[in-house]
Amino acid sequence: MKSQTITLFLALIIGFSAAQKSHFVADFTKYQDQAMQVQAKIGDDIHVKVPANPTTGYSWMVASNLQSFTGINTVSNNYVSPQQSNGVAAQGKGGVNVMRFGITSTGDKQIELVYAKSWEANKFADANGQINWTAFFNDGRFDYQRKSIIVSATN
């Protein structure tokens, strides 16, 4: 009886740990890299942190209509402002954009983030509001930053 209980307990632990999804962090606030690579599985989350300051007019946009974005779901995209010692948001200071993406299919993928002024990027939007990022990047008139997370996803 004791060995059956231990076997059942171990099977539950192994099954539970196998079902756990992983959370990967691509922290561009600590590293100045333009790209990071992640090995992930279907169901895993990728958390991305990028420096941001919306008072400059710039914001982070996800180039989700690029072909390389297939099989990735944007779960959340939030700006977190810095706090003063009294807990009040510090006005005018840069904070962090925190995004979370879910992996929904296998294969090679890429999360492409663009830090630009939305009204400039929107000049390249079609009737459905989808921005032609290739045209935006090739235009040359606008300042922007790009960050990429290259994902190799398996089952």
C-alpha positions as CSV (number, residue, x, y, z in Angstrom):
1,M,0.0,0.0,0.0
2,K,2.8,2.4,0.9
3,S,4.6,1.8,-2.4
4,Q,1.4,2.4,-4.4
5,T,0.8,5.7,-2.5
6,I,4.4,6.8,-3.3
7,T,4.1,5.7,-6.9
8,L,0.8,7.6,-7.3
9,F,2.3,10.7,-5.6
10,L,5.3,10.7,-7.9
11,A,3.1,10.2,-10.9
12,L,1.0,13.2,-9.9
13,I,4.1,15.4,-9.3
14,I,5.6,14.4,-12.7
15,G,2.3,14.9,-14.5
16,F,1.9,18.3,-12.8
17,S,5.4,19.5,-13.6
18,A,5.1,18.3,-17.2
19,A,1.9,20.4,-17.5
20,Q,3.5,23.5,-16.2
21,K,4.1,26.2,-18.7
22,S,7.3,28.2,-18.7
23,H,7.7,31.9,-18.4
24,F,10.6,33.4,-20.3
25,V,11.7,37.0,-19.8
26,A,13.3,39.2,-22.4
27,D,14.5,42.2,-20.4
28,F,15.7,45.0,-22.8
29,T,15.9,47.4,-19.8
30,K,19.0,45.6,-18.6
31,Y,20.6,44.7,-21.9
32,Q,21.0,47.0,-24.9
33,D,20.6,44.1,-27.4
34,Q,18.4,44.6,-30.4
35,A,17.4,41.0,-30.4
36,M,17.1,38.0,-28.0
37,Q,16.4,34.3,-28.7
38,V,14.1,32.0,-26.8
39,Q,13.4,28.3,-27.0
40,A,9.8,27.8,-26.0
41,K,6.9,25.3,-26.2
42,I,3.3,25.7,-27.1
43,G,1.5,27.3,-24.1
44,D,4.6,29.1,-22.8
45,D,4.6,32.8,-22.1
46,I,7.2,35.3,-23.0
47,H,7.4,38.4,-20.9
48,V,9.1,41.4,-22.5
49,K,10.3,44.6,-20.7
50,V,11.4,47.6,-22.7
51,P,12.3,51.1,-21.5
52,A,9.6,53.7,-22.4
53,N,8.6,57.3,-21.8
54,P,5.2,58.2,-23.3
55,T,5.8,61.9,-22.6
56,T,8.1,61.9,-25.6
57,G,5.3,60.9,-27.9
58,Y,6.9,57.5,-28.6
59,S,5.2,54.3,-27.7
60,W,5.9,50.6,-28.2
61,M,3.9,48.9,-30.9
62,V,3.7,45.2,-31.7
63,A,4.2,44.5,-35.4
64,S,1.6,41.7,-35.2
65,N,0.7,41.7,-38.8
66,L,4.1,40.5,-40.0
67,Q,4.2,36.9,-41.2
68,S,6.8,35.9,-38.6
69,F,4.3,36.7,-35.8
70,T,2.0,33.8,-36.7
71,G,1.5,31.5,-33.8
72,I,2.0,34.2,-31.2
73,N,-0.8,35.8,-29.1
74,T,-0.4,39.2,-27.5
75,V,-1.8,38.7,-23.9
76,S,-1.0,42.1,-22.4
77,N,0.8,45.3,-23.1
78,N,1.1,47.8,-20.1
79,Y,3.1,50.8,-19.3
80,V,4.5,50.9,-15.7
81,S,5.5,54.4,-14.5
82,P,8.3,54.9,-12.0
83,Q,7.2,55.6,-8.4
84,Q,8.5,58.4,-6.2
85,S,9.4,57.5,-2.6
86,N,5.8,58.5,-1.5
87,G,4.3,56.0,-3.9
88,V,3.0,58.6,-6.4
89,A,3.8,58.2,-10.1
90,A,6.8,60.3,-11.1
91,Q,5.6,62.5,-14.0
92,G,7.8,62.9,-17.0
93,K,10.2,60.2,-16.1
94,G,10.6,57.1,-18.2
95,G,9.2,53.8,-17.0
96,V,8.9,50.3,-18.5
97,N,6.5,48.8,-21.0
98,V,5.7,45.2,-19.9
99,M,4.3,42.9,-22.5
100,R,3.3,39.3,-22.4
101,F,3.0,37.0,-25.4
102,G,1.7,33.4,-25.6
103,I,3.0,30.7,-27.9
104,T,0.2,29.0,-29.8
105,S,2.0,26.9,-32.5
106,T,5.3,25.3,-33.3
107,G,8.0,26.7,-35.6
108,D,10.3,29.7,-35.9
109,K,8.6,33.0,-35.0
110,Q,9.6,36.5,-34.3
111,I,8.1,39.2,-32.0
112,E,8.9,42.5,-33.6
113,L,8.5,45.6,-31.4
114,V,8.7,49.1,-32.7
115,Y,9.2,52.3,-30.6
116,A,7.9,55.1,-32.7
117,K,5.4,57.9,-32.8
118,S,2.0,56.3,-33.5
119,W,0.8,59.1,-35.8
120,E,3.9,58.6,-38.0
121,A,3.5,54.9,-38.2
122,N,-0.3,55.3,-38.9
123,K,0.6,57.1,-42.1
124,F,1.4,53.6,-43.4
125,A,-1.9,52.0,-42.3
126,D,-4.3,50.4,-44.7
127,A,-8.1,50.7,-44.6
128,N,-8.2,48.0,-41.9
129,G,-5.7,49.9,-39.7
130,Q,-2.9,47.4,-40.3
131,I,0.5,49.2,-40.6
132,N,2.7,48.3,-43.5
133,W,5.9,48.0,-41.4
134,T,8.2,47.2,-44.3
135,A,7.2,50.5,-45.9
136,F,7.5,52.4,-42.6
137,F,11.0,50.9,-42.0
138,N,12.1,51.7,-45.6
139,D,10.7,55.2,-45.7
140,G,13.7,56.8,-43.8
141,R,11.9,59.9,-42.6
142,F,11.1,58.7,-39.1
143,D,13.1,57.9,-36.0
144,Y,12.3,54.6,-34.4
145,Q,13.8,51.7,-32.5
146,R,13.2,48.0,-33.1
147,K,13.6,45.1,-30.7
148,S,13.1,41.5,-31.7
149,I,12.5,38.3,-29.8
150,I,13.3,35.3,-32.0
151,V,11.3,32.3,-30.9
152,S,11.9,28.6,-31.8
153,A,8.7,26.8,-30.6
154,T,8.2,23.1,-30.2
155,N,5.5,20.8,-28.7
